[in-house]
Amino acid sequence: MSSHFYAMMSRMKNIERWGLMRNTRPENLSEHTLEVAFIAHALAVIHNRRFGGNVDPNAVAVAAMFHDTSEIITGDMPTPIKYYNANIKNVYKEIEKVAEDQLINLLPEDMRDDFVPIYNPDPQTQKFVKAADKISALIKCIEEKNSGNQEFRSAEASTLKSIKELNLPEADVFLDEFLSSFSLTLDELK
């Protein structure tokens, strides 16, 4: 029996993000997800090395890889709409869950149980993935602003505020130690 799961995953590259904003460089869901996985992995490593934690950075990275795959089915709902009010937010969470279930059901039956924890990670992993998702959005805002696109100015400020409101020391470390590099040129990164 053939499975369409990975063919669906490959469609992430067709989902454009930031649909309400003028972009100097489009970003697709596949690009965003890889960046979120890198950052989530870093947050887990920071947690273990700097704060005495004991989480599996690889499991956190895998959860991040799959965190937005429901958007293959739903599309990317712009943040101002998704979080407009509690009703919309709750309904959209239900829609995401239905989409995730549809994706899991595309897997061969003997593999499904291995994906349930990926789509339903523990609270610590969820915090790291959420923070990484917001940090990735902040990086996009910085990149757009550095390209002369002022359209992302207020999004940058509100995203930075939302990261700070997470009160996640690992995210603060990432911002302090890594964020400024995203404003440098390639030659300055050497």
C-alpha positions in Angstrom: 0.0 0.0 0.0 1.4 3.4 -0.9 1.4 6.4 1.5 1.1 10.0 0.5 2.5 11.4 3.7 5.9 12.5 2.5 4.5 13.7 -0.8 2.3 16.0 1.3 5.2 17.1 3.4 7.1 18.1 0.2 4.2 20.6 -0.5 5.4 22.8 2.4 7.6 24.6 -0.2 4.4 25.7 -1.9 2.9 27.5 1.1 4.0 31.1 1.2 4.2 32.9 4.5 3.5 36.6 5.4 0.6 36.8 2.9 -0.6 40.2 4.1 2.8 41.8 4.0 4.9 43.1 1.1 8.0 41.0 1.0 11.4 41.8 -0.6 12.1 38.0 -0.5 9.2 35.5 -0.2 9.5 32.9 2.5 7.9 29.5 2.2 6.8 27.1 4.9 9.6 24.7 4.3 12.3 27.4 4.7 10.6 28.7 7.9 10.3 25.2 9.4 13.9 24.4 8.9 14.9 27.6 10.6 12.5 27.0 13.5 14.1 23.5 13.9 17.6 24.9 14.0 16.5 27.5 16.6 14.5 25.1 18.7 17.4 22.7 18.8 19.6 25.6 20.0 17.1 26.5 22.7 17.2 22.9 24.0 21.0 22.8 24.0 21.1 26.2 25.8 18.5 24.8 28.3 20.7 21.7 29.0 24.1 23.5 29.1 23.3 26.8 30.8 20.2 26.0 32.9 20.9 22.4 34.0 18.1 20.9 31.9 17.7 17.4 30.5 15.7 17.6 27.3 16.5 15.8 24.0 17.5 18.6 21.5 16.9 16.2 18.6 13.4 15.5 19.7 12.7 19.2 20.1 14.1 19.8 16.6 11.9 17.1 15.1 8.8 18.5 16.8 9.8 21.9 15.3 10.1 20.3 11.8 6.5 19.2 12.0 5.0 22.2 14.0 3.4 23.9 11.0 2.7 21.0 8.7 -1.0 21.4 9.2 -0.6 24.5 7.0 -0.2 22.2 4.0 -3.9 21.7 4.3 -5.1 24.9 5.9 -2.7 27.4 4.4 -0.9 30.1 6.4 -3.4 32.0 8.4 -1.9 35.5 9.1 -1.2 36.2 12.8 -3.5 39.2 13.1 -6.4 37.1 12.0 -5.4 33.9 13.8 -5.2 35.6 17.1 -7.9 38.3 16.6 -9.9 36.9 19.5 -10.2 33.8 21.6 -13.0 32.3 19.5 -11.0 32.5 16.3 -7.9 31.2 18.0 -9.8 28.2 19.5 -11.5 27.3 16.2 -8.3 27.6 14.3 -6.6 25.2 16.8 -9.4 22.7 16.2 -8.9 23.1 12.4 -5.1 22.6 12.8 -5.8 19.4 14.9 -8.1 18.0 12.2 -5.4 18.7 9.6 -2.7 17.1 11.7 -4.9 14.0 12.1 -5.5 13.9 8.4 -1.7 14.0 7.8 -1.0 11.2 10.4 -3.7 9.1 8.8 -1.7 9.3 5.5 1.0 7.2 7.2 1.1 3.4 7.1 -0.8 2.3 10.2 2.3 0.8 11.8 4.1 4.2 11.7 1.3 6.4 13.1 2.0 5.9 16.8 5.5 7.2 16.3 4.2 10.5 14.9 1.5 11.2 17.6 4.1 12.5 20.2 5.7 14.6 17.4 2.4 16.4 16.8 1.6 16.4 20.6 4.9 17.3 22.2 5.4 17.7 26.0 5.0 21.2 27.4 8.7 21.9 27.6 9.2 21.0 23.9 6.1 23.1 23.0 7.7 26.1 24.8 10.9 25.8 22.9 9.1 25.3 19.5 6.8 28.3 20.2 9.8 30.5 21.1 11.8 29.3 18.1 8.8 30.0 15.8 8.6 33.6 17.2 12.4 34.1 16.9 12.2 32.9 13.3 9.5 35.5 12.6 11.7 38.1 14.3 14.6 37.2 12.0 12.3 37.5 9.0 11.4 41.0 10.2 15.0 42.0 10.6 16.0 40.7 7.2 13.1 42.5 5.5 14.0 45.8 7.4 17.6 45.4 6.4 16.5 45.1 2.8 14.8 48.5 3.1 11.3 47.1 3.7 9.7 49.2 6.4 6.5 47.1 6.1 7.9 44.8 8.8 8.9 47.5 11.4 5.8 47.2 13.6 5.8 43.4 13.2 9.4 43.3 14.4 8.5 45.3 17.6 5.4 43.3 18.4 7.3 40.0 17.7 10.2 41.0 20.0 7.7 41.9 22.7 5.9 38.6 22.4 9.2 36.7 22.7 10.1 38.7 25.9 6.6 37.9 27.3 7.4 34.2 27.1 9.8 34.7 30.0 12.0 32.0 28.6 15.6 32.4 29.6 16.8 30.2 26.7 15.1 32.6 24.2 16.8 35.6 26.0 20.2 33.9 25.6 19.5 33.2 21.9 18.5 36.9 21.4 21.6 38.2 23.3 24.1 35.9 21.7 22.9 35.2 18.2 20.3 37.8 17.0 22.7 40.7 16.1 24.5 38.5 13.6 21.4 38.5 11.4 22.0 42.2 10.6 25.5 41.5 9.3 26.7 41.1 5.8 28.3 37.8 4.6 31.7 39.3 4.8 31.1 40.5 8.4 30.1 37.0 9.5 33.6 35.6 8.9 
